[in-house]
Amino acid sequence: MGQTNQIPKPEDSYSKDSTPFFSVLITSFSTIFLAELGDKTQLATLMLSAQSGRPLIIFIGAAVALISTSLLGVLIGRWISNNLPRQRFTLVSGIIMLSLGIFLVSQGFVEFIQNKNLN
């Protein structure tokens, strides 16, 4: 008695569930920045800049390439989020990652056994 069943307004649940803009920006920047440090793309950019002697052009080309691949990832991610239920996507991506892991481990064992038999 005295308690009312209040249904939360859509804007209330949205404001609680939504992540602040700067939090998403900082997370995406730091994740991509750390993932790209020292990878083959950075090394290729370094070599192209050293060989060509035109670092500004290499920088612009590398930046446009990274922006293009990031845009592609965002667009595909957005399409997936709109067309697949989150649970199904999580299950499918988990199965794919497990399959890749099992494949890579089995390939490693096969190569190890072949190298061991050759010696």
C-alpha positions in Angstrom: 0.0 0.0 0.0 1.3 3.5 -0.7 3.8 2.1 -3.3 3.2 3.0 -6.9 4.4 1.0 -9.8 6.3 3.5 -11.8 7.4 2.7 -15.3 10.7 4.4 -16.1 10.4 6.9 -18.9 12.4 6.1 -22.1 14.7 9.1 -21.6 15.5 8.0 -18.0 16.6 4.6 -19.1 18.5 6.0 -22.0 20.5 8.5 -19.9 21.4 5.7 -17.5 22.5 3.2 -20.2 24.3 5.6 -22.5 28.0 6.0 -22.1 29.3 9.6 -22.0 30.8 10.9 -25.3 34.2 11.6 -23.9 34.4 8.2 -22.2 33.7 6.4 -25.6 36.1 8.8 -27.4 39.0 8.2 -24.9 38.4 4.4 -24.8 38.3 4.1 -28.6 41.4 6.3 -29.0 43.5 4.6 -26.4 42.5 1.1 -27.6 43.4 1.8 -31.2 46.5 3.8 -30.3 47.9 1.1 -28.2 46.9 -1.7 -30.6 48.7 0.1 -33.5 51.9 0.8 -31.7 54.8 -1.2 -33.2 52.6 -3.2 -35.5 53.4 -4.0 -39.1 51.4 -1.0 -40.4 53.5 1.4 -38.3 56.7 -0.3 -39.4 55.6 -0.1 -43.1 54.9 3.6 -42.6 58.3 4.1 -41.0 60.0 2.4 -43.9 58.0 4.2 -46.6 58.8 7.5 -44.9 62.5 6.7 -44.7 62.7 5.5 -48.3 60.7 8.3 -49.9 62.0 11.2 -47.9 58.5 12.7 -48.1 57.1 12.1 -44.6 54.1 14.5 -44.9 52.8 12.6 -48.0 53.3 9.3 -46.2 51.6 10.6 -43.1 48.6 11.8 -45.1 48.3 8.5 -47.0 48.6 6.4 -43.8 46.1 8.6 -42.0 43.6 8.3 -44.8 44.1 4.5 -45.0 43.6 4.2 -41.2 40.5 6.4 -41.3 39.1 4.4 -44.2 39.6 1.0 -42.4 38.1 2.4 -39.2 35.1 3.7 -41.1 34.6 0.3 -42.7 34.8 -1.3 -39.2 32.3 1.2 -37.8 29.8 0.7 -40.6 30.0 -3.1 -40.5 29.7 -3.0 -36.7 26.7 -0.7 -36.9 25.1 -3.0 -39.5 25.7 -6.0 -37.3 24.2 -4.3 -34.2 21.1 -3.4 -36.2 20.6 -6.8 -37.8 21.8 -9.4 -35.3 20.6 -9.9 -31.8 23.4 -9.2 -29.3 23.3 -12.8 -27.8 23.5 -14.4 -31.2 26.4 -12.2 -32.3 28.2 -13.0 -29.0 27.7 -16.7 -29.6 28.8 -16.6 -33.2 31.8 -14.5 -32.5 32.8 -16.8 -29.7 32.5 -19.9 -31.9 34.6 -18.2 -34.6 37.3 -17.2 -32.1 37.4 -20.7 -30.6 37.6 -22.3 -34.1 40.4 -20.0 -35.0 42.2 -20.8 -31.8 41.8 -24.6 -32.3 42.9 -24.3 -35.9 46.1 -22.3 -35.0 47.0 -24.7 -32.1 46.5 -27.7 -34.4 48.7 -26.1 -37.1 51.3 -25.4 -34.5 51.3 -29.1 -33.4 51.5 -30.3 -37.0 54.5 -28.1 -37.8 56.2 -29.0 -34.5 55.8 -32.8 -35.2 57.0 -32.3 -38.8 60.0 -30.3 -37.7 60.8 -32.9 -35.0 60.6 -35.8 -37.5 62.9 -34.0 -39.9 65.7 -33.6 -37.3 
